[in-house]
Every structure is written in C-alpha cells, then in structure tokens.
C-alpha cells in the first residue's frame, strides 16, 4: 500500500516524484518518469526566453540639413559722394555683436537637449547624416606671451594710477585706417598663421593676468594670445535624436596659399568735396576647393564685397582697449577706434576677452555661431540623411529550446520503454492482462454472459495473436454474440431453460 500511495503521488506532482526517486533509488523505469516530472518545472522558464520583443530602429524616410557652398549677404548698396561704401554684413552682425560684448549666444533648451540653431528637418525622432561639407568659419589661437617686453622705467614707483587691462591689436591694417596708403601690416600680417589666406581678423589679444587692476599693480606678467578667424570648408557629421542635435567637425580645409598671393588691400588718394580722402579696394579671391571634391562643383567661397563686409564687423573691437583709473574705479572699454575724431567708451560688468576666460574656446563658439548664420541664409541647399523610427520585432532565440527538446526526447524514450516493458508477457500473462482493455470489457457484461465467456485462466494465458481472433458483439435483437475461441466456464450454468442457439450466448 505504501508503494501504491507513492506511485499515486508521483503521478500528481513534484513532491510525489521526489518520494518515488528516494524510494526506488533511481533503479527503476518509474524513476525516469519522476525525473521528467521534476525537470518539467523548469520548462516554463525556458519557453519564456524563446521569444523576445525588441525595439529596433528602422529606416523611415529621410531628414534634411542645410549647407552652403557660396555665401552672399543681404546688404543693399550705399553710396556716398558717388562712391559705394562698405557696410557690415547684417546677417553676421547679429552673431558677432553678442560675442563682442555679451558672452555670445546661449543655447535654447529643447526636449532632453538643446534646440538646433539651423533649420533642419527630421520626420521622426532620430536622424543621421553622413559626412558632408559646408562653407563655414574656423578659428585658432596660440600663446605669444614670449613676445611681451617689460618697461622698467617706473619699476620702483609706488603710484597706482591708470591701468591697462586689455588691448586687442589687429596685425593687418583696418579697412577704415586713417591712411591706408601708409598703414602696413604688423609682423607681416601674422605671427603663427602666415600661411592662412585672408583671415579676419588676425589679432593679438593681451589681457591682465587675472583680468583685474590688482594684477597690473602687482606687476604680474600679462597673457598674450594670437587669434584668427578665417573662412574655411568644414566637414561635419550630424545626428538628431529626441530633440537633441549634435554636430561633430571631422576635418577642416583652409586656404593656405597666403605666401603665394599679394596683399589683397590697395588704396589710393582721392579728392572729395575739396578734401583729400582715400579709396580702399579689396582685390582678393575668396575661393576654396578642398582636395578630393568633384571638380564640376563650384568652389566654396563668396564675393569680395561679402568678405569686405565680414571683415568690417571686427573693426568694432579690433583694435580696442580697456582701462581703469585706479583700483576702485569702474573699467571703461574704448571701442570703434576706427571712427575718426570720436572717443566711444563702453561701460561693462564682464568681458569675455579678459583672463582667466578661455579665449580659444570662446572663439570656437563664435566661429560655430557664424557658421550657423551662414547655413541659415536662404542661399543654402539641403543634404539628405536617414530618418529612423522605432519598430517592434519578434526575435526567436532557438538556443533556449534545447532543454525543452531534450525533455521531449527523454519523454519519448520513457514512453517507448514503458510500452515495451508492459507489452511483455510475464508472470503467466499478468502483464498483458493488466494493461489490456479486455478486463473492462469482460467485467462490464451481464453476470450470466461473464460466466459463459469466462475460462479457467483462458484470458490470462491467451497470447496476443489468439486474443485478436475473439470478437464480442452486442446486436440489437439477438443480444451478445461471442465468436472465435470460447471456452465454457467451469462454473455450471443453472439456467437450463433459456439456452441460446449454437454459436450464440
């Protein structure tokens, strides 16, 4: 009875299977069934790992981003006494003025990042562009503090009067120089960037050590840098995702043929309204053709007039000076020195050109801002990129089916072994009799019919082939009929009055 109870529990769940394994020590065929029952507990976990629903990026149209090959401003013409005047570029002025005095443009937060400063188009939440070229502005700075010299004529003086905090000195003559015929470039127009053709400007920026008057009074060595801005061709790689725009400059191309070209500015004296004046003319060639580009494409660049208007912007603070009367007085910034006969002073609270501010990074921001203004101009064209949208896919991990398939194989082996073992006639045919449907059929017959078809061990000892010849039928009008091998029961039939015809029960 204990074994019967264990087998009954083993057919119901894992606990009974564990008891069966413990009881049989794993030495019977039933132990394999118990092991399969226990291993089936882990099948659900493996089936859950078979399928997955990952989200992947799928191509969904294209995005567009602007670039410029040739830039021409929107300035109109102004004539004075019959001669055209040079105006500052009105498009770039909106960017340069903020960087001259007000620490530049601040990025506008948008979504999870910052709003792009160019009119790009992305129909989905993510767009990517391969490398593309555009006309832009490049910057560079280098330290030239070693060129500074010290004047020791008043080295021992205790007087602390006016102090110079900042001086910007362009190395090339300004367009509106008092006498362009006699104005010659300093250091040949550049110190460390002599190969760059037509920078605007190339200037030396000298600042007090920490940007305060105290460092001047303490005779601390100033900081001097040579910085330049120049038109160039930028190779960019752009991405736009979830409202955040990122742009990487992979390489730049500048015109480095300055040593092969003459000085582009010429001037001559003219008479206007009975007074001597000066006629300044720019004869440069602003064309950029990076190596490897299609020779059929127009060169990057602009007209001489647009270049002159761009350079005129930097006459605002190049040259300029910042001075302070004493240690407690507010500083004054003298600007627009090109304006003859006028002294224009600008009071300020902070100056981005003073130390310890990073002028190199500041000029990079200015160059990027000017590039964005140029790319926003209506003369741009668009570069197409790839737009992606998230799509849900069904992924099947076939390796997770290894364990369930192994269980299926072992289950088939267990089933086949059970069939083979129970089909064998052992113990006088008990194996056949207990696994057959014949007992159910025989013992469901009426009592008198059971007695008629029963034999002394006939069913138990009959082979499988002989059993196939026995047929039992229930006919609607004739009752039960048995044909084939029929033996009379050893128990006498007392019902003699109701005997069936031969061959009938």
PADO-968327 format. One line per 4 residues: number of its first residue (from 1); their letters; for each residue y, x, z of C-alpha. Coordinates in pm, 1 decimal. Layout:
N
NUM> a> Y:X:Z | ... .
% end
This chain:
505
1> xxxx> 0.0:0.0:0.0 | 238.6:289.8:66.5 | 178.1:427.7:-282.2 | 225.7:82.2:-431.3 .
5> xxxx> 557.5:47.7:-246.5 | 674.4:393.5:-361.7 | 591.0:313.3:-725.3 | 770.4:-17.2:-691.1 .
9> xxxx> 1084.0:152.8:-552.1 | 1066.8:422.4:-819.8 | 1095.9:153.7:-1085.7 | 1414.7:25.0:-922.6 .
13> xxxx> 1639.3:331.2:-887.8 | 1709.5:690.8:-797.7 | 1608.9:672.3:-430.3 | 1261.3:546.3:-512.0 .
17> xxxx> 1227.4:812.3:-781.7 | 1315.9:1078.7:-526.1 | 1048.7:946.4:-290.1 | 795.5:945.9:-573.8 .
21> xxxx> 872.8:1307.3:-657.5 | 833.8:1402.1:-293.7 | 507.7:1208.2:-269.2 | 345.3:1343.2:-585.6 .
25> xxxx> 491.5:1695.8:-556.9 | 565.4:1670.2:-930.1 | 195.9:1693.7:-1024.7 | 150.9:1354.7:-1193.3 .
29> xxxx> 275.2:1188.7:-1508.3 | 473.3:945.1:-1297.9 | 680.8:1240.6:-1171.6 | 821.0:1285.9:-1524.3 .
33> xxxx> 939.3:926.5:-1521.9 | 1101.1:981.7:-1181.9 | 1279.2:1291.5:-1310.8 | 1407.2:1097.2:-1610.9 .
37> xxxx> 1538.5:824.8:-1381.5 | 1731.8:1079.8:-1176.3 | 1872.1:1256.8:-1481.4 | 1990.0:928.2:-1628.0 .
41> xxxx> 2252.3:914.3:-1354.0 | 2449.2:1185.3:-1536.3 | 2425.2:1030.0:-1882.1 | 2742.6:822.5:-1842.8 .
45> xxxx> 2948.3:1132.8:-1773.9 | 2825.9:1297.6:-2091.8 | 2882.1:987.0:-2301.8 | 3238.4:963.0:-2172.2 .
49> xxxx> 3305.5:1313.1:-2303.2 | 3166.0:1246.8:-2650.3 | 3474.6:1068.9:-2783.2 | 3839.2:1153.9:-2729.2 .
53> xxxx> 4168.5:1003.9:-2849.6 | 4405.8:1296.8:-2904.5 | 4756.6:1252.5:-3041.2 | 4836.4:1484.2:-3328.5 .
57> xxxx> 5138.8:1545.0:-3545.5 | 5105.5:1406.7:-3896.1 | 5337.6:1454.1:-4192.9 | 5569.4:1157.2:-4224.2 .
61> xxxx> 5838.6:1211.1:-4484.9 | 6093.9:1490.4:-4480.8 | 6408.9:1591.3:-4297.0 | 6728.8:1737.4:-4438.6 .
65> xxxx> 6959.8:2005.5:-4306.1 | 7284.6:2131.5:-4463.7 | 7355.4:2475.1:-4602.0 | 7645.3:2621.0:-4800.3 .
69> xxxx> 7642.5:2861.7:-5093.9 | 8015.9:2875.2:-5165.1 | 8284.6:2751.6:-4929.7 | 8628.4:2634.7:-5033.6 .
73> xxxx> 8862.0:2488.7:-4773.6 | 9056.2:2164.0:-4792.7 | 9404.9:2315.3:-4770.9 | 9669.7:2198.1:-5007.2 .
77> xxxx> 9935.6:2420.4:-5159.1 | 10270.5:2500.4:-5001.2 | 10542.6:2676.7:-5199.4 | 10847.3:2848.2:-5057.8 .
81> xxxx> 11124.0:2950.8:-5298.3 | 10881.0:2906.4:-5581.2 | 10613.4:3127.8:-5427.7 | 10285.1:2996.4:-5279.2 .
85> xxxx> 10246.2:3050.5:-4905.3 | 9922.2:3130.2:-4732.6 | 9812.7:2863.8:-4484.5 | 9549.8:2886.0:-4216.2 .
89> xxxx> 9220.6:2721.2:-4303.5 | 9244.6:2375.6:-4147.7 | 8866.6:2331.7:-4116.2 | 8800.9:2657.5:-3932.1 .
93> xxxx> 9113.7:2628.4:-3719.4 | 8955.0:2355.6:-3507.3 | 8686.0:2603.4:-3401.8 | 8888.7:2924.7:-3369.4 .
97> xxxx> 9169.6:2781.7:-3154.4 | 8922.5:2662.7:-2891.3 | 8765.5:3007.4:-2878.9 | 9100.1:3188.3:-2874.3 .
101> xxxx> 9222.7:3012.7:-2560.2 | 8974.9:2761.4:-2413.3 | 8633.3:2925.6:-2387.5 | 8500.7:2771.2:-2706.7 .
105> xxxx> 8315.3:2451.9:-2784.0 | 8090.2:2311.0:-2516.5 | 7755.6:2168.8:-2631.0 | 7719.6:1793.2:-2601.9 .
109> xxxx> 7407.7:1682.0:-2407.0 | 7186.3:1454.0:-2609.7 | 6846.1:1327.5:-2501.3 | 6647.7:1610.4:-2348.9 .
113> xxxx> 6855.6:1879.7:-2518.3 | 7187.1:1922.8:-2694.2 | 7332.0:1739.5:-2989.9 | 7336.7:1948.9:-3308.9 .
117> xxxx> 7677.8:2042.7:-3447.9 | 7565.6:1991.2:-3807.0 | 7481.4:1665.7:-3989.2 | 7104.7:1699.5:-4012.1 .
121> xxxx> 6867.4:1413.2:-4089.0 | 6527.5:1365.3:-3924.3 | 6348.6:1029.1:-3975.4 | 6101.9:1092.7:-3693.5 .
125> xxxx> 6101.2:1259.0:-3354.9 | 6017.4:1604.1:-3491.1 | 6124.2:1800.7:-3798.4 | 6072.9:2161.3:-3904.2 .
129> xxxx> 6233.8:2366.8:-4176.7 | 6107.9:2686.3:-4331.4 | 6343.9:2980.9:-4353.5 | 6649.9:2908.8:-4564.2 .
133> xxxx> 6971.6:3094.4:-4648.9 | 7327.3:2977.7:-4594.8 | 7673.7:3123.8:-4603.7 | 7793.8:3196.3:-4252.4 .
137> xxxx> 7984.7:3426.0:-4021.3 | 7832.0:3728.4:-3847.8 | 7969.3:3923.7:-3553.5 | 7917.9:4264.6:-3396.5 .
141> xxxx> 8068.1:4463.7:-3109.4 | 8033.6:4819.4:-2987.2 | 8180.9:5011.6:-2696.4 | 8462.9:5255.8:-2777.7 .
145> xxxx> 8579.4:5337.3:-2426.0 | 8535.1:5706.9:-2502.3 | 8837.8:5688.5:-2733.3 | 9073.0:5597.1:-2449.8 .
149> xxxx> 9305.3:5868.7:-2322.3 | 9487.4:5884.6:-1989.8 | 9862.4:5934.9:-1949.4 | 9914.6:6126.1:-1625.2 .
153> xxxx> 10295.0:6139.8:-1628.9 | 10311.0:5889.3:-1341.9 | 9977.0:5960.6:-1183.6 | 10122.4:6011.9:-834.6 .
157> xxxx> 10371.5:5726.3:-847.0 | 10335.9:5456.9:-581.8 | 10536.2:5199.9:-776.6 | 10337.9:4897.6:-883.9 .
161> xxxx> 10537.6:4719.3:-1147.0 | 10427.2:4552.8:-1467.7 | 10058.4:4597.9:-1556.2 | 9883.1:4557.7:-1890.7 .
165> xxxx> 9562.5:4352.1:-1856.3 | 9463.0:4302.1:-2221.1 | 9552.2:4436.7:-2559.3 | 9398.3:4338.1:-2890.0 .
169> xxxx> 9470.9:4573.6:-3177.3 | 9360.4:4494.2:-3534.9 | 9266.6:4807.0:-3726.1 | 9383.1:4663.0:-4058.3 .
173> xxxx> 9738.4:4554.3:-4126.3 | 9808.9:4187.2:-4076.0 | 9881.1:3974.6:-4379.1 | 10224.1:3895.7:-4239.8 .
177> xxxx> 10306.3:4253.4:-4149.8 | 10678.4:4328.1:-4126.0 | 10644.6:4581.4:-4403.4 | 10305.9:4567.6:-4574.3 .
181> xxxx> 10409.5:4848.2:-4807.2 | 10422.0:5091.5:-4517.8 | 10151.7:4935.7:-4299.7 | 9836.3:5143.5:-4317.9 .
185> xxxx> 9502.7:5064.8:-4152.0 | 9422.7:5237.9:-3823.8 | 9114.2:5462.2:-3824.9 | 9077.1:5382.6:-4193.6 .
189> xxxx> 9037.3:5012.1:-4113.4 | 8732.1:5054.9:-3888.5 | 8562.9:5296.6:-3649.2 | 8196.6:5194.7:-3641.7 .
193> xxxx> 8187.0:4933.3:-3918.8 | 8332.6:5125.6:-4210.8 | 8055.9:5010.8:-4445.8 | 8125.0:4638.1:-4392.7 .
197> xxxx> 8337.5:4498.9:-4673.0 | 8636.0:4283.8:-4568.6 | 8577.0:4197.7:-4203.8 | 8820.0:3951.4:-4046.8 .
201> xxxx> 8920.9:4094.1:-3821.5 | 8806.2:4440.4:-3722.6 | 8988.9:4498.5:-3395.8 | 8981.8:4690.3:-3069.6 .
205> xxxx> 8984.8:4479.4:-2752.6 | 9090.7:4669.3:-2439.5 | 9069.5:4497.1:-2101.4 | 9133.9:4594.8:-1742.4 .
209> xxxx> 8816.2:4697.5:-1563.3 | 8772.2:4362.7:-1389.9 | 9044.9:4168.2:-1563.6 | 9284.2:4183.6:-1268.1 .
213> xxxx> 9600.6:4375.7:-1192.3 | 9441.7:4540.5:-888.0 | 9205.4:4743.0:-1109.3 | 9506.9:4866.8:-1307.2 .
217> xxxx> 9694.5:4965.9:-991.6 | 9379.3:5139.7:-866.8 | 9368.1:5335.0:-1195.5 | 9019.0:5215.3:-1283.8 .
221> xxxx> 8910.2:5302.8:-1636.5 | 8962.1:5008.5:-1877.4 | 8689.5:4867.3:-2100.5 | 8737.2:4907.7:-2476.2 .
225> xxxx> 8526.7:4747.9:-2749.4 | 8548.4:4737.2:-3124.4 | 8453.2:4393.8:-3256.0 | 8443.7:4248.2:-3601.8 .
229> xxxx> 8368.4:3919.4:-3777.4 | 8258.8:3906.8:-4138.9 | 8127.6:3662.1:-4393.7 | 7754.4:3703.0:-4443.4 .
233> xxxx> 7437.4:3528.3:-4556.4 | 7225.0:3405.9:-4266.4 | 6854.6:3333.7:-4289.0 | 6779.6:3053.7:-4044.6 .
237> xxxx> 6471.4:2876.3:-3913.0 | 6543.1:2536.9:-3761.4 | 6348.6:2282.1:-3556.4 | 6444.4:1941.2:-3426.1 .
241> xxxx> 6227.8:1769.7:-3164.4 | 6303.7:1475.0:-2935.5 | 6678.0:1509.8:-2988.2 | 6685.5:1884.7:-2915.1 .
245> xxxx> 6794.2:2110.4:-3201.7 | 6700.4:2478.4:-3203.6 | 6809.8:2735.9:-3457.5 | 6696.4:3096.1:-3490.8 .
249> xxxx> 6864.0:3362.5:-3703.9 | 6578.8:3565.2:-3852.5 | 6792.3:3803.3:-4061.3 | 7142.5:3853.8:-4195.3 .
253> xxxx> 7292.1:4010.6:-4505.8 | 7642.1:4161.2:-4514.8 | 7828.0:4323.2:-4798.5 | 7815.5:4691.5:-4703.0 .
257> xxxx> 7991.7:4831.1:-5009.2 | 8331.3:4886.2:-4846.3 | 8321.8:5259.2:-4916.4 | 8283.6:5188.4:-5288.7 .
261> xxxx> 8577.3:4948.0:-5315.3 | 8955.4:4998.0:-5293.2 | 9164.9:4848.6:-5017.3 | 9199.6:4481.5:-5122.2 .
265> xxxx> 9552.6:4414.5:-4998.3 | 9851.8:4521.5:-5205.9 | 10219.1:4444.8:-5156.1 | 10546.7:4485.5:-5335.4 .
269> xxxx> 10908.9:4419.7:-5256.2 | 11078.9:4111.9:-5396.9 | 11424.8:3961.1:-5363.8 | 11457.6:3607.5:-5235.8 .
273> xxxx> 11791.1:3435.7:-5170.4 | 11970.6:3766.2:-5188.7 | 11744.6:3930.6:-4927.9 | 11459.8:4173.3:-4957.6 .
277> xxxx> 11117.4:4019.3:-4897.7 | 10761.7:4127.8:-4954.0 | 10497.2:3988.6:-5182.1 | 10143.3:4034.6:-5044.7 .
281> xxxx> 9844.7:3983.3:-5268.7 | 9471.8:3992.6:-5199.1 | 9254.8:4138.0:-5474.8 | 8914.3:4140.0:-5312.0 .
285> xxxx> 8587.2:3995.0:-5437.2 | 8403.0:3779.5:-5187.8 | 8056.4:3753.6:-5343.5 | 7728.3:3805.4:-5160.9 .
289> xxxx> 7392.5:3830.8:-5333.3 | 7106.1:3909.3:-5092.8 | 6815.3:4107.8:-5235.8 | 6518.3:3901.4:-5341.6 .
293> xxxx> 6715.9:3586.9:-5422.2 | 6698.6:3411.7:-5756.0 | 6942.4:3582.2:-5996.9 | 7010.6:3244.0:-6156.9 .
297> xxxx> 7159.3:3110.1:-5832.3 | 7530.8:3150.6:-5778.6 | 7641.6:3422.2:-5540.5 | 7728.7:3323.4:-5186.7 .
301> xxxx> 8095.3:3354.1:-5105.4 | 8437.7:3196.9:-5151.0 | 8759.5:3237.2:-5339.6 | 9021.2:3496.0:-5248.1 .
305> xxxx> 9250.7:3219.6:-5130.5 | 8993.1:3082.1:-4885.6 | 8930.8:3431.0:-4749.1 | 9303.8:3489.7:-4700.5 .
309> xxxx> 9336.5:3159.0:-4516.3 | 9045.0:3255.5:-4292.6 | 9191.8:3593.8:-4207.1 | 9528.5:3433.4:-4133.6 .
313> xxxx> 9365.6:3242.5:-3846.3 | 9315.2:3562.2:-3647.0 | 9679.3:3663.1:-3662.6 | 9707.8:3416.9:-3372.9 .
317> xxxx> 9585.5:3668.9:-3111.1 | 9528.0:3987.1:-3310.7 | 9740.8:4165.8:-3202.3 | 9832.0:4026.9:-2859.8 .
321> xxxx> 9893.1:4149.6:-2504.4 | 9850.4:4011.7:-2153.0 | 10083.6:4149.2:-1887.2 | 10160.7:4071.8:-1525.8 .
325> xxxx> 10483.6:4156.5:-1344.4 | 10314.2:4251.0:-1017.3 | 10003.6:4184.1:-815.4 | 10110.3:3831.3:-715.2 .
329> xxxx> 10282.0:3715.7:-1034.1 | 10105.3:3496.0:-1291.9 | 9995.4:3671.1:-1612.1 | 10153.2:3598.9:-1948.5 .
333> xxxx> 9982.4:3621.7:-2282.8 | 10204.3:3723.2:-2572.1 | 10064.0:3573.9:-2890.8 | 10165.2:3530.9:-3254.9 .
337> xxxx> 10332.5:3865.4:-3270.8 | 10341.2:3823.2:-3647.8 | 10626.7:3571.3:-3603.2 | 10933.6:3785.4:-3666.5 .
341> xxxx> 11211.2:3773.5:-3415.3 | 11026.7:3541.4:-3172.9 | 10858.9:3611.6:-2840.9 | 10587.9:3349.4:-2781.7 .
345> xxxx> 10423.1:3359.4:-2438.9 | 10120.3:3159.4:-2332.7 | 10052.4:3096.0:-1961.1 | 9683.6:3063.3:-1882.1 .
349> xxxx> 9439.9:3032.5:-1595.4 | 9143.8:3213.0:-1752.1 | 9098.6:3428.8:-2059.0 | 8756.7:3472.1:-2223.6 .
353> xxxx> 8860.2:3809.7:-2369.8 | 8913.6:3973.6:-2030.6 | 8644.6:4166.5:-1845.8 | 8397.1:4105.2:-1693.8 .
357> xxxx> 8331.3:3836.3:-1957.1 | 8073.2:3927.8:-2220.6 | 8285.1:3958.0:-2533.9 | 7981.7:4033.0:-2753.3 .
361> xxxx> 7812.0:3703.1:-2670.8 | 8143.9:3523.0:-2693.3 | 8198.4:3643.0:-3049.4 | 7843.7:3538.3:-3138.0 .
365> xxxx> 7926.4:3187.8:-3020.5 | 8246.1:3194.6:-3225.8 | 8054.5:3308.2:-3534.7 | 7797.3:3029.7:-3486.5 .
369> xxxx> 8071.5:2770.3:-3443.7 | 8246.8:2884.8:-3761.6 | 7915.5:2877.2:-3948.6 | 7855.0:2518.9:-3835.8 .
373> xxxx> 8201.8:2415.7:-3952.9 | 8133.7:2566.2:-4294.9 | 7794.9:2392.4:-4317.3 | 7955.0:2061.2:-4221.2 .
377> xxxx> 8201.7:2084.7:-4510.1 | 8149.3:1837.9:-4792.7 | 8058.6:2122.3:-5029.2 | 7717.3:2168.0:-4869.8 .
381> xxxx> 7378.1:2080.0:-5010.4 | 7062.6:1987.7:-4821.1 | 6741.6:2176.7:-4756.5 | 6435.7:1957.5:-4714.2 .
385> xxxx> 6191.2:2017.0:-4433.0 | 5882.3:1849.5:-4291.1 | 5900.3:1542.3:-4069.4 | 5615.7:1469.9:-3828.7 .
389> xxxx> 5513.2:1162.5:-3631.5 | 5251.1:1134.7:-3360.1 | 4927.2:963.3:-3466.3 | 4623.5:886.0:-3252.0 .
393> xxxx> 4295.2:1026.5:-3386.4 | 3932.9:978.5:-3279.0 | 3765.2:1309.5:-3201.7 | 3386.9:1331.0:-3158.8 .
397> xxxx> 3252.6:1620.2:-2952.5 | 2895.0:1640.8:-3069.0 | 2801.1:1909.0:-2818.4 | 2822.9:1653.1:-2536.5 .
401> xxxx> 2530.6:1463.1:-2696.1 | 2290.3:1749.6:-2626.0 | 2196.8:1625.3:-2279.6 | 2151.6:1255.3:-2376.7 .
405> xxxx> 1943.5:1352.5:-2680.2 | 1728.3:1577.8:-2463.2 | 1670.7:1286.9:-2223.8 | 1579.2:1066.1:-2518.3 .
409> xxxx> 1326.3:1323.5:-2635.1 | 1171.7:1352.6:-2288.3 | 1161.3:972.7:-2261.5 | 967.2:951.9:-2588.0 .
413> xxxx> 730.1:1220.7:-2463.8 | 684.5:1030.1:-2136.9 | 620.2:704.4:-2324.2 | 370.2:865.8:-2559.8 .
417> xxxx> 190.2:1036.7:-2272.5 | 171.7:709.2:-2082.5 | 29.6:525.1:-2383.8 | -229.7:793.1:-2447.3 .
421> xxxx> -338.0:811.2:-2084.7 | -364.1:437.8:-2026.2 | -548.6:378.9:-2354.1 | -840.1:592.4:-2246.2 .
425> xxxx> -1144.8:404.0:-2106.1 | -1202.7:549.1:-1766.2 | -1385.1:422.2:-1460.3 | -1606.0:188.3:-1662.9 .
429> xxxx> -1327.4:43.7:-1872.2 | -1082.1:-29.1:-1596.0 | -800.4:143.4:-1785.9 | -844.3:-85.8:-2085.2 .
433> xxxx> -879.6:-399.6:-1876.7 | -572.4:-340.8:-1655.6 | -338.8:-262.4:-1946.2 | -460.7:-542.2:-2170.1 .
437> xxxx> -318.9:-891.9:-2211.8 | -675.6:-1025.7:-2211.5 | -693.0:-1094.5:-1835.9 | -376.2:-1301.5:-1859.3 .
441> xxxx> -520.8:-1498.9:-2147.6 | -862.9:-1549.5:-1988.5 | -737.5:-1649.8:-1646.9 | -488.9:-1895.0:-1793.1 .
445> xxxx> -774.2:-2100.5:-1942.6 | -914.8:-2403.7:-1762.4 | -1172.4:-2331.3:-1496.0 | -1465.1:-2459.7:-1695.7 .
449> xxxx> -1353.7:-2260.3:-2000.9 | -1317.9:-1944.7:-1791.8 | -1671.9:-1993.0:-1667.9 | -1800.7:-2040.5:-2019.7 .
453> xxxx> -1644.6:-1724.7:-2167.2 | -1689.3:-1501.3:-1864.8 | -1966.4:-1243.8:-1865.3 | -2106.6:-1000.2:-1624.9 .
457> xxxx> -1880.3:-704.3:-1696.0 | -1868.1:-801.2:-2063.9 | -1489.7:-781.8:-2090.6 | -1473.5:-477.6:-1878.2 .
461> xxxx> -1731.6:-283.0:-2075.0 | -1645.1:-403.5:-2421.5 | -1496.2:-141.6:-2642.1 | -1164.9:-186.1:-2812.4 .
465> xxxx> -1330.4:-236.4:-3152.8 | -1559.5:-510.2:-3021.9 | -1271.8:-681.5:-2849.4 | -1095.2:-720.6:-3181.2 .
469> xxxx> -1379.3:-946.7:-3306.8 | -1330.0:-1203.4:-3031.7 | -1097.0:-1490.2:-3123.4 | -988.1:-1771.2:-2892.6 .
473> xxxx> -802.7:-2067.9:-3038.8 | -661.2:-2390.2:-2897.0 | -698.7:-2667.2:-3155.2 | -504.4:-2992.5:-3108.7 .
477> xxxx> -807.6:-3224.2:-3142.8 | -1101.5:-3000.5:-3065.9 | -978.4:-2807.6:-2761.6 | -1051.8:-2439.6:-2702.2 .
481> xxxx> -1268.1:-2254.8:-2953.8 | -1411.6:-1906.1:-2899.3 | -1573.2:-1714.9:-3183.0 | -1719.4:-1370.4:-3200.6 .
485> xxxx> -1901.3:-1202.3:-2914.0 | -1952.8:-1465.4:-2648.6 | -2180.2:-1433.7:-2353.1 | -2267.7:-1708.3:-2112.5 .
489> xxxx> -2153.8:-1687.5:-1760.8 | -2415.7:-1603.3:-1500.2 | -2288.5:-1899.8:-1304.5 | -2478.6:-2211.0:-1410.0 .
493> xxxx> -2274.4:-2482.4:-1568.0 | -2338.5:-2802.3:-1380.7 | -2158.2:-3020.4:-1627.8 | -2457.6:-3110.5:-1848.7 .
497> xxxx> -2322.9:-3440.2:-1966.9 | -2031.7:-3303.8:-2171.1 | -2174.4:-3027.0:-2385.1 | -1985.5:-2903.6:-2688.3 .
501> xxxx> -2143.6:-2860.0:-3031.6 | -2284.4:-2516.9:-3113.6 | -2011.4:-2265.4:-3150.4 | -1766.3:-2480.1:-2953.8 .
505> x> -1661.7:-2482.0:-2593.1 .
% end
